[in-house]
């Protein structure tokens, strides 16, 4: 009897709201020969369809081993793995891996293949037609924010680290799998690129609704990305499996509190996105605009600063009135280059760091191809910080009142119990 395939969304446009498949790990265990204890011990976990779950824990706790057992790159010693309504534990592992996307640190691209060939790899293996593969490659490059015409024929060595990771994600999603496994995929890039890649993943998930299991050792990354976070102890024992907000505000024990670390209120800035706060418009001009029109804009507008956009409408320079006075007919040396931007999927923490780094009280917000959308300023960010801190203060007061009521209730119960005992033993 032929095998029932793992649920897939093959053929669905990447622009459509495709759904992932639920994952259930049942008593999953991995015991390596000669080792006194299992690397992963009796893990049971339910991951909902379309959910992004992050596995986080100390080095050597078994989180990557747990991830690799889902697509059976590592074979479990015992237990079951279900994807959708299918038990994949006994399925041909090669066929399984063709239906589960997999992205790793340093992208894992084949160096002798072009970008297009890397992305086309799995669709070709599963028998897609040449025309369908060609269209899919272009669609995936566009989806991850890379111009198909520019990157189609490049080799991995001709890409930056961030571009390689984008291609790695595109390859993992090319055959439109319902499940995507990501093993510390952004761990080898610089912090700024990492922030942008995280934002890109959040945007992709909003569009695709895949089921994503993401491994990291960085708790801040887990807070930023996860719908839910599984904090793992040794041998992948689950210390707490909950939403980021619940873990930040109510860690189950000292082990989880140690992962949360100090400044839980500020970490909650990772729970709010730039798109959720006020992004305001700002005076802009293009690099090809006449100097006089830019000067008129500064003179007649409500601001003494203009954001200069390049020919692709990407933020390029901040220009002040004094800069134009010194421009002498050219903008080549005038103004201050834009060093950092944030996307709408960036967190408030990302935006706050960018504003503080730029030291000018605002940061430009950009779209998927870097195009200008608006500006978020320090006042907006600080208002949100104060709201979070006030919410934490009120929650702490409420918690203290609850503890006091519990203590008073226990005292009353003890006194009533003693009174009842005394009354029963007293002479009539």
C-alpha positions in Angstrom: 0.0 0.0 0.0 1.6 3.4 -0.9 2.6 5.8 1.8 0.4 8.7 2.7 2.4 11.8 2.0 3.1 14.4 4.7 0.7 17.3 4.3 2.1 19.9 1.9 0.9 23.1 0.3 2.7 22.4 -3.0 1.6 24.6 -5.8 0.1 27.3 -3.6 1.4 30.7 -4.3 3.9 32.1 -1.7 1.7 35.2 -1.6 -1.2 33.1 -0.3 -1.9 32.4 3.3 -0.7 28.8 3.2 -1.0 26.9 6.5 1.5 24.7 8.2 0.9 21.3 9.8 0.7 20.5 13.4 3.6 18.6 15.0 3.4 16.2 17.9 6.4 14.6 19.6 5.4 11.7 21.7 7.9 10.3 24.3 10.8 11.2 22.0 14.2 9.8 23.2 17.7 9.6 21.8 20.2 7.4 23.5 23.7 7.2 21.9 25.6 3.9 22.4 28.1 4.1 25.2 26.6 7.2 26.8 25.3 6.7 30.4 22.3 9.0 29.9 20.1 9.9 26.9 20.8 13.0 25.0 17.1 13.6 24.7 14.8 12.0 27.3 11.1 11.3 26.9 10.1 14.6 25.2 6.4 15.1 24.6 5.4 18.4 22.9 2.5 19.7 20.8 3.1 22.4 18.2 0.1 23.9 16.6 -0.2 24.4 12.8 1.1 27.8 11.7 2.9 28.4 15.0 6.5 29.6 15.4 7.9 27.7 18.4 11.4 28.4 19.7 13.5 25.9 21.5 16.0 27.6 23.8 18.3 26.3 26.5 22.0 26.0 27.5 24.6 24.5 25.2 24.4 20.7 25.2 20.8 20.5 26.5 19.6 18.6 23.4 17.7 21.2 21.6 19.3 20.7 18.2 19.1 16.9 18.6 15.4 17.3 19.3 15.0 19.5 16.2 16.9 17.0 13.9 14.8 14.1 15.1 11.7 15.8 13.6 13.0 15.3 10.0 15.0 12.3 11.2 18.4 13.6 10.3 18.9 12.0 13.7 17.0 8.8 14.2 15.1 8.6 17.6 15.9 5.7 19.8 12.2 5.5 20.8 9.0 7.6 20.6 6.9 8.9 17.8 6.8 12.0 15.5 3.5 13.1 14.0 3.2 15.8 11.3 -0.4 16.6 10.6 -2.3 13.4 10.9 0.7 11.3 9.7 3.0 9.2 11.9 6.4 9.9 10.1 8.5 7.8 12.5 8.5 4.9 10.1 8.4 6.8 6.9 11.3 6.8 4.4 13.5 9.6 5.9 14.6 10.9 2.5 11.0 11.4 1.3 10.3 13.0 4.7 13.1 15.5 4.4 11.8 16.6 1.0 8.5 17.7 2.6 10.1 19.5 5.6 12.1 22.7 5.0 15.5 22.9 6.8 17.7 26.0 7.3 20.9 26.0 9.3 23.7 28.4 10.4 25.9 29.7 7.6 23.1 28.9 5.1 24.5 25.5 4.0 24.4 26.5 0.3 26.2 24.3 -2.2 29.2 26.5 -3.4 29.3 25.0 -6.9 25.6 25.8 -7.6 24.2 29.2 -8.5 21.6 30.8 -6.3 18.9 29.6 -8.7 20.2 26.1 -8.7 20.4 26.0 -4.9 16.8 27.1 -4.5 15.5 24.8 -7.3 17.1 21.7 -5.6 14.2 20.2 -3.8 11.5 21.1 -6.3 13.6 19.3 -8.9 13.9 16.3 -6.7 10.2 16.0 -6.2 9.5 16.3 -9.9 8.3 19.8 -10.6 8.3 20.9 -14.2 11.1 23.2 -15.5 8.7 26.1 -16.0 7.2 25.7 -12.6 10.7 25.6 -11.0 11.8 28.7 -12.9 8.7 30.7 -11.7 9.2 29.4 -8.1 12.8 30.5 -8.0 11.9 34.0 -9.0 9.0 34.0 -6.6 11.2 32.9 -3.7 13.9 35.4 -4.4 11.4 38.2 -4.5 9.8 36.8 -1.3 13.1 37.1 0.7 13.8 40.6 -0.7 16.4 39.7 -3.4 16.1 41.0 -7.0 15.8 37.9 -9.2 17.5 39.6 -12.1 20.5 40.5 -9.9 20.9 37.3 -7.8 19.6 34.5 -10.0 23.0 33.6 -11.5 25.3 34.4 -8.6 27.3 31.9 -6.6 27.2 31.8 -2.8 30.8 33.2 -2.6 29.5 36.3 -4.4 26.9 37.0 -1.6 27.2 38.6 1.8 26.5 36.6 4.9 23.0 38.0 5.2 22.2 37.4 1.5 23.4 33.8 1.8 21.0 33.3 4.8 18.1 34.7 2.8 18.9 32.3 -0.1 19.1 29.5 2.5 15.6 30.4 3.8 14.3 30.6 0.2 15.7 27.1 -0.6 14.1 25.7 2.6 10.7 27.1 1.5 11.0 26.4 -2.3 8.9 23.3 -2.4 6.3 25.0 -0.1 6.7 22.6 2.9 4.2 22.9 5.7 7.0 22.7 8.3 10.2 24.6 8.5 13.0 23.6 10.9 15.7 26.3 11.6 18.8 25.4 13.6 20.4 28.7 14.8 20.2 30.0 11.2 21.3 33.6 12.1 24.0 32.8 14.6 26.9 33.4 12.2 26.1 36.9 11.0 26.8 40.3 12.6 24.2 41.8 15.0 22.7 44.4 12.6 22.2 41.8 9.8 20.8 39.4 12.4 18.2 41.9 13.4 17.1 42.4 9.8 17.0 38.7 9.1 14.8 38.2 12.2 12.5 40.9 10.9 12.4 39.2 7.5 11.4 35.9 9.1 8.6 37.6 11.0 7.4 39.2 7.8 7.5 35.9 5.9 5.6 34.1 8.7 2.9 36.8 8.5 2.5 35.9 4.8 3.0 32.2 4.8 1.8 30.9 8.2 4.2 27.9 8.2 4.8 25.7 11.2 8.3 26.8 12.3 10.5 25.1 14.9 13.5 27.4 15.6 16.5 26.6 17.8 18.6 29.3 19.5 20.6 29.9 22.6 19.7 33.6 22.6 16.7 34.3 24.8 16.2 37.8 23.3 15.9 36.2 19.9 13.5 33.7 21.3 11.3 36.5 22.7 11.4 38.4 19.5 10.4 35.5 17.2 8.4 33.0 19.1 4.7 32.6 19.4 5.6 30.2 22.2 9.0 29.3 23.7 10.1 26.0 25.1 12.8 26.6 27.7 14.8 23.3 27.9 16.9 21.8 30.7 19.4 19.0 30.2 18.2 16.1 28.0 15.5 18.5 26.6 13.4 18.3 29.7 10.8 21.1 29.3 11.2 23.6 32.1 8.4 25.9 30.7 6.5 26.0 27.5 4.5 29.2 27.1 4.1 32.5 25.4 7.0 35.0 25.6 4.9 37.3 27.8 4.0 34.6 30.2 7.6 33.5 30.6 8.8 37.1 31.1 6.1 37.9 33.7 5.7 34.5 35.4 8.8 32.2 35.1 8.0 28.8 36.6 11.3 28.5 38.6 14.8 29.8 39.2 16.1 28.0 36.1 13.7 29.8 33.8 14.3 33.1 35.8 18.0 32.7 35.1 17.3 32.5 31.4 15.1 35.5 31.5 17.8 37.4 33.3 17.7 41.0 34.6 15.5 43.7 33.0 12.4 41.7 32.2 10.4 44.9 31.7 12.8 46.1 29.0 12.9 42.6 27.4 9.2 43.1 26.9 10.1 45.7 24.3 10.7 42.7 22.1 7.0 41.8 22.3 5.8 45.0 20.5 6.5 45.7 16.8 7.2 49.0 15.1 4.0 48.4 13.1 2.0 48.5 16.4 3.1 52.1 17.3 2.9 55.4 15.6 5.0 55.6 12.4 4.9 59.2 11.3 5.6 60.8 7.9 8.7 62.9 7.5 9.8 65.6 5.0 11.7 63.8 2.2 13.5 64.7 -1.0 15.2 62.7 -3.8 18.8 62.8 -4.7 18.0 64.1 -8.1 15.8 67.0 -6.8 17.2 70.5 -7.4 19.0 72.0 -4.5 16.6 75.0 -4.5 13.5 72.8 -4.1 15.1 71.0 -1.1 16.1 74.4 0.3 12.5 75.6 -0.2 11.2 72.5 1.6 13.3 73.2 4.6 12.5 76.9 4.7 8.8 76.5 4.3 8.2 73.3 6.2 7.7 72.6 9.9 11.1 70.9 10.3 14.7 71.9 9.9 15.6 68.5 8.6 14.9 66.5 5.4 15.4 62.8 4.7 17.1 62.4 1.4 16.1 59.3 -0.5 18.2 57.5 -3.2 16.8 56.6 -6.7 15.1 53.5 -5.2 13.4 55.6 -2.5 15.7 54.1 0.2 16.9 56.4 3.0 20.2 57.9 2.1 21.1 61.0 4.1 19.7 63.3 6.8 19.9 66.9 5.6 19.7 70.0 7.8 19.5 73.7 6.7 23.1 74.3 7.6 24.2 71.4 5.4 22.6 73.0 2.4 24.3 76.3 3.1 27.6 74.4 2.9 26.6 72.2 -0.1 28.1 74.6 -2.7 25.9 73.2 -5.5 26.2 69.5 -4.7 24.9 67.1 -2.1 27.9 64.8 -2.4 29.4 65.9 0.9 26.3 67.4 2.5 24.4 65.8 5.3 24.8 62.7 7.4 24.5 59.2 6.0 21.7 57.0 7.3 23.5 54.3 9.2 20.6 52.3 10.4 16.9 51.7 9.6 14.2 49.4 11.0 11.4 47.6 9.3 7.8 47.5 10.4 8.4 44.0 11.9 11.3 45.2 14.0 10.7 45.3 17.8 10.6 48.4 19.9 13.9 47.4 21.4 15.5 47.3 17.9 14.0 50.8 17.2 15.2 52.2 20.6 18.7 50.9 20.0 18.8 52.4 16.5 17.5 55.8 17.8 20.1 55.8 20.6 22.9 54.8 18.3 22.0 57.5 15.8 21.7 60.0 18.6 19.2 62.1 16.7 15.9 61.1 18.2 14.4 59.2 15.2 15.0 56.3 12.9 13.7 55.7 9.4 11.2 52.8 8.9 11.6 50.8 5.6 9.7 48.2 3.6 10.8 44.8 2.3 13.2 46.2 -0.3 14.5 49.0 1.9 12.1 51.6 0.6 11.1 54.5 2.9 7.8 54.2 4.8 8.0 56.7 7.6 9.9 57.5 10.8 9.5 56.5 14.4 10.8 58.9 17.0 12.1 58.8 20.6 8.9 60.3 22.1 6.8 57.5 20.7 9.3 54.9 21.9 9.6 56.4 25.4 5.8 56.6 25.8 5.6 52.9 25.1 8.5 52.1 27.5 6.7 54.1 30.3 3.4 52.2 29.6 5.2 48.9 29.9 6.9 50.0 33.2 3.6 51.3 34.6 1.9 48.0 33.6 4.7 46.1 35.4 4.4 48.3 38.5 0.6 47.8 38.7 1.1 44.0 38.2 3.6 43.9 41.0 1.2 45.8 43.3 -1.6 43.5 42.4 0.6 40.5 43.0 1.7 41.9 46.4 -2.0 42.4 47.4 -2.8 38.8 46.4 0.0 37.5 48.6 -1.2 39.6 51.5 -4.7 38.4 51.1 -3.5 34.8 51.0 -1.5 35.3 54.2 -4.4 36.9 55.9 -6.7 34.1 54.8 -4.3 31.5 56.1 -4.0 33.4 59.5 -7.8 33.5 59.8 -8.2 29.8 59.0 -5.5 29.0 61.6 -7.1 31.1 64.3 -10.6 29.7 63.5 -9.1 26.2 63.8 -7.5 26.9 67.1 -10.7 28.5 68.4 -12.7 25.6 67.4 -10.4 23.2 69.1 -10.4 25.2 72.3 -14.2 25.4 72.4 -14.5 21.6 71.9 -12.3 20.9 74.9 -13.8 23.5 77.3 -16.1 22.4 80.2 -19.8 23.0 79.8 
